[in-house]
Amino acid sequence: MTSHSSPAHARRLRTPRGEFAVVDAPPAAGVPVRGTALLLPGYTGSKEDFTLVHEPLAARGYRTVAVDGRGQYESEGPVDDECAYAQTELARDVLAQAEALGTSVHLVGHSLGGQIARAAVILDHSPFRSLTLVSSGPARISVSQEQRVRLLRDALAVMSMAECWEAILAMGPPEEVGGPARGIGDREQLRRRWSATSPAQLLATGRQLCVEPDRVAELAAVPLPFHVLSGVHDDTWPVADLDEMALRLEARRTVIDGAGHSPPVDRPEATARALADFWDGHTRTPG
């Protein structure tokens, strides 16, 4: 690990669309400041999924702000109003978050967060310097993952969050089950994250993942630099689909050795290096 320290701290980010829980990590002391990045987590995830990349990115001069979207973990959101989690609403939240940071930002979205980031950029690209899609594909998720999401949605319709958590654990080891049972933190921390997440958020965004159309052509028309980053294997979107999407976007393409669907968790140093290398080439806002 890098020897630089990154005094990341949890705080509330106030925006015209409400407050959001974030982990805010400034650049390391004595390092030239290069920019700011806004990091969006995936389905059943949280801002903690980026914990291990804050320090190496701080050492490269980047402030990183990882956010819980509305209804995710420590950001409040309605528990029974799925309309509040329409993709356009979540995209407008991202625009408000970027504005609240007070500077043009590099936008990073993991999985579901990537599709929300894409929607935000298509709505208004002006707050952003670049967009990196981490393990986030061109359209709906794979058939196998769609089946898993549908099972979860069916369970949420008849079970409490606590009952669903026990059912998830009963499916097998976290490294095999994945989803909410896998991430940064111990079993109790992951349980708290799951329990605090809004069921309506999970239902609405799960549905989005299963029906998302291909919007790559719309995104390609946006005048921003793009980066498509993934692990060497991914069961949510085939890696070949991510390769093709990168070509259509004329994007930088990075494949992280030894990583699966969550490169910031699986290989944080390599992921941070790839992000910073990309950002270093785009230190000015595109005209």
N, C-alpha and C positions, 0 to 999 in steps of 0.2 A: 504493500500500500504506500501511497505517497506520504511524505513526511510533513506536508503542509496541513495545518489544522483549518477546519471550516466550522465556524460557530453557528451551525444551523439552528434555527429556533422556530418553534411553533407560534403562530399568531393568527389573527383574524384579518382577512383582506376585505375592506369595506368597499362596496361598489353600489351604483344606483339600483342594481338588481338584487341586493342583499349582501350579507357577509358570507365569506367562504373561509374554511379552515385551510391553512397553508403551512408548509415548512419552507422557510425562507433562508437560503444559505448564501452569504455574500462572498465575493472573491477573497482569496487568501491574502493576508497582510503582506504588503511589499510586492505583490504581483500586479503588473499593469492590467487595468480593467478593460475587458474585451467586449462585454455585452451582458444581456439578461435573457434568460430562457424561462418559458412557462411550460410546465410539464403536466400532462393530463393522463391519469391512470385509466385502466381498462375495466371491463365488466367484472363485477364483484371485487374490484381492487380498491386501492386508496393511495393517497399521497405517499404513504410509507414504502410503496413499491420502488420508489426512486432513492431510498435512503442511501444506498451504497455508491451512487454516482455523484452525490453532492460534493464530497471532498475532492475527488480527482478533477472535477470540473472547476471547482474553486481554485485549485492549483494552476489551472490554465487561464484564470482571469475572468471566469464567468459566474455571475450571480444566477442561482437556480431557484425557482419558486414552484414547488410541487403542490397541487391543489386537489382537494376533495370537491368534486362537482356537487351540485345541489342533490341532496338525498344520499350522498355517499358518506359513510362513516361520520365524520365530525362536522359536516356541513348540513344544516337543517334543510328539510324539504318535506312536502306533504307525504303522509304515509298511505293515503288511499286515493289520490288524484293523479292518475296516469297522464292526464293532459299536461300537467306541469312539467313532464319529462319528455315532451315532444322534441325531436332532434333540433328543430329551429330554436326552441326555447333554450336548450343547452348550449347551442352555438352562440346565441346572444349573450349568455352568461360568460362565455370565453372572451368575447369582445369586450365586455365590461371589465373582466379581470385584467385583460391586457391594458386597457385604458387606465385602470387604477394603479398599475405599476409605474405609470408616468414616463415610459420610454418605449421605443420600438423593441419588440421581443422576438427571439427565435422560438417558434411554437413546436412542441413535441407532443405527439399523441400516441399512446400505446393501445393497440387493439381497438376496443370500442372508443377509447379516447382519440384515436387517430381518425375515426370516421366523424366524430364530433368536431375535431380540429379542421378536417376537410370542409365540413359544412360552414364553419366560422369563416374560413379563408374565402370560400366562394361568396359568402354574404358581403364581406368587406376585408380585403387583404391589407389595407393601409396600416394597421397597427403592427404588422409583422415583418421581420427581416427574412425569415425562411420558414419552411415547414418540413419537419421530419416525421415520417410515418413509421412507427416501430411495430413490426408484426401486425400490421393493419392492412387488410386487403382491399381490392377494388370494388367488391360488392358484398353479397350475403356470405355468411360463414359456410364452412364445409357441411356436408350432409351429416357426418358423424357428430360434429359439434352442435348442429341445429337440433339433433335428437336430444343431446344432453341439456341444452337450454330449454327445450320444450318440457322435458321431465322436471326441471327445476320450476318452471312456471306452473306446471300442473300441481306440483307439491305445494307451492306458495298459495295456491287457491284454496287448499283445504287444511294446511298445517300452519302452526305458528313459526316464527323465525327460529325459536329454540328447538322445536321439533325437527325442522328442516336441517338444522346444524347437526343434530344427532344422526339423522338419516345420511347426511353427506359423509360423516366420519365412518359410518357403518359400511360404506361402499368400498373402503380399502385404505391403504397408506396414502398420506397426503401427496407424496411425489407421484403417485399413480392417479389419484382422484383429481388433483389439480384444483382449479377454480378457487373458491374462498378458503379452502383448507391449505392452500399453499401460498407462501409469500414471506415477507420480512416480519419476523417476530415469532414468539413461541405460540403454542396451541391456545393459551388463554387470550393472548393479544389478538390472534386471528378470530377467535370466537367473539370478542368484543367488537371488532370491526364489522363482522357479519351482523351481529345483533343490532348495531346502531344504524345500519343501512336501511333505507326506506324500502319496504316491499313494493310500493308502487314504482319506485325507480327501477328495481330489478325486473319487474314485469314489463314496463314500458321499453326499457333499453334492450331487454332480451328479445322482445318482439322486433325492435329495429334491426338487431343483428341478423335476424332470420329473413328479413324482407329488403334489406338495403339494396338499392339499385346501383348499377355501375355509373359513377359520376366522374370517372377519370378524365373524360374529354372536357367536362366543365372545369375541372381543376387545372388541366393543362393550359387552359386559356388565361389563367391567372399569372401575372408577371412577378412570380416569386421563384427563388431557387428551391428545389425539392431534393429530399434525401429519403431513400427507402432503406430501412435497416431491419434486419431479422436475424434469427439464429439459423443454423444449418438445417434444422427440421422444425416443422410447425404443423400441428394437426387442426388448427383453426382456419388457416388459409394455406393451401399448398404453396411451397416456396417457389415453384415454377410460376404461379400466378403473380407473386410479388415481383419476380424477375421481369415478367411481361409488363406489369404496371409501371415499373421503373423506366422501361424503354419508352412507353407511351408518354410518360411525364418528362422524358429527357432528364431524369433524376440521377443523382449520385446513388450508387448501389453499394451497400455494405452487408456482408454476411459475417456474423460473429461465430468463430469456431467454438464448439463446446456449448453453444447456447440453444435453447429451444424457443418456446413462445414468449419467454420473458427475459430478454438479454440483460436489462438493467439488474435483474436478480441473479441470473446465472453467471454472467461474465461482466461485472460492473466496470472494471478497469478498462477492458477492451471496448466496451460500449461507450464509456465516457471519452476515451481517446478518439473514437470514430466521430462522435458528436462534435467535439472541440475542433478536430481537423476540418470538418465541414464548415462549422461556423467561422473559423479563422479566415476562410476564403470569402466570407460575406459579412464583413464588419460594417458596411454601410447599407442603409435602407435602399432597396431598388427604386429607381426613379419612375 
